[in-house]
Amino acid sequence: MNLYNEYLNLLIKNEIPNFLQKYLTVPSLIRLKNIGYFCGMDYASKHIYNFKEQISRYDHSLTVSLLTWKFTKDRKATIAGLFHDIATPCFAHVIDYMNKDYENQESTEEYTEEIIKNDEKLQKYLREDKLLSEDIINFKKYTIVDNDRPKLCADRLDGIILTGQVIK
């Protein structure tokens, strides 16, 4: 078993919460399976780092949501955590540097609202759960999901754990 799966098993204790399962199938989230977590460093810096496994933004989004659930039992915050990186482009935060947003690294969030509102399957599931798009678009209102640096949050904690698992 790889390290990420061991970490995931610790979080879920063999079961992802039922309410979250259907959200794992929406197209905008599935897209993140093809976006690497390490902003391309696992391709460009193999001579510096020893990446032991591939981690995707989908993997990261899932573990952020599970950390959020574990600490809060708040469904809205958990779903917001799952979709917090939904607008992440290829090579992720490299784009923030190109956009001169290297301190906050938020320019990649520009399309979050558009992506969430245009994913028909996601919208259907939100309606079924009597949730609004606005409940998950502004994920920063849930400080457990995202918090200003240097404060800790599920996003930052998961990043530390993932980075520690795969880089020598």
N, C-alpha and C positions, 0 to 999 in steps of 0.2 A: 504494500500500500504506500502511495506517495505521501509526502508531508502535508500537502494541502488537504487531502482526503482525511487524514488523521485529525487535523484541525477542524474540518467541517464536522466530522463525527462527534467531536467534543461539544461543538455548539448545538447540534441538533439532537443528540442522544438518540440516534436512529430514526428521527422523524422530523420533517419540516412541518411547521404548523399548517393545518388543513386550509385555513383561509388564504395562505400565501401560495399554495401549490399552483393554482390556476394562473396567477400572475407570472409565473416562471415560463409560461408558454407564449407570451405576447411578442409579436414580431420586433418591436423596438428594443426589447430586452434581449431577445435571441441574437440580434445583431452584435451585441457586445461580446459574444463568444469569439468573434473574430478580431477583437481589439485587445492587444496585449496590455497588461497592467503596468509594465515597466517603461512605457514611453519610448520603446525602441531600443533601450539599452541592451536588452537581451539579444538584439541583432548586431548592434554596432560596437558593443564593448565586451565581446566574449573573451578577449585577451586580458581584460581587467577583472571581470567578475566571473564567477562560476555559477551560472544559473542552473540549478538542478532540475527544474521543471518549468513548464509554461503555465502562467497564471493569466487569465483573461479578466477584462473589466466585468464580465458577467460573474465570474467567480468572486471577485471583490464585492460586487453589488450584493450578491447573495449573502456573503458573510457579514457585511455591514448591516443588512436587514436582520440577520439572525442575532447579532450582538445587540442591536436595538431592541428586539423582542425579548431577549434574555434579561436585559436590564430594566425594561419598562412595561412589557405586556401591553403596549399601546399599538393598536392595529394601524392607525393612520401614520404614526411615526415609522413603524416597521415597513410599510409600503413605500413611504417617502424615502426611506433608506435604500430600498431595493432599486428605486428609480433615480437616485441622486446623481448618477453618472450617465444618465440616458443620452445626453448630447455629446458624449466623448467621441472625438474623431480619431482616426488612425494616428498613432504616436502621441495621443493624449495631450499632455501638458507642454509638449514641444510647441504646439500652436500658441499656447499662452505666451511663450517667449517671443514668438514671431509677432504677436499682438502687443508686445511690450507690457504684458501683464504677468511678469515673472514673480512678482511679490505675492499677489493674491491668488494667482492661477485660477481665475474665474471666467475668463473670456470664453472658454469652451462651454460654459453653461448658457450661452446666449440663446440657443435653440431648444432649451429644456421645455418651455411651455408649448412651443409649436409641435414638438415631437409627441408630447403627452396628449395634447388635444387632438392630434391627427391619427393616433393609433386606435382604430375602431374596436379592436378586441379589448384593449385596455379600458377604453371608455365604457364598453359593455360591462366589464367586470366591476368597474367603479360604481356604475349605476346599480348593479345587483347588490353591492355591499353598502349602498346608500352613502357613497363618498363622492366628493366633488374633485374635479381636477385640481382646484386650488388647494385641496388638502395635501397634495403631494408635490405640486410644482415648486412651491417655496419651501424646500426641505430644510433651509437654514433656520426656520422657525423652531425646529426640533433640535435643540443644542446637543442632544445625545447623538444625532446623526452628523451634524457639522457645526463646528465651533471655531471662532477666531483663534488664530495662533497666538500664544503657545498653549491654549487650553485644549484639553483632551476631548475627544469625541470618538464615536464608533468608526468613522472614516479614517481618522488618524491612527487609532489603535490598530485597526485591521491592516493599515499600510505598514506599520512597524512589524507586526506579526508576519505578514506575507514577505516583506523584504528580508527579515531574519531567517525565514525558512529556506529561501532559494538562493541567497547570495552567500558565497563563502567569505 
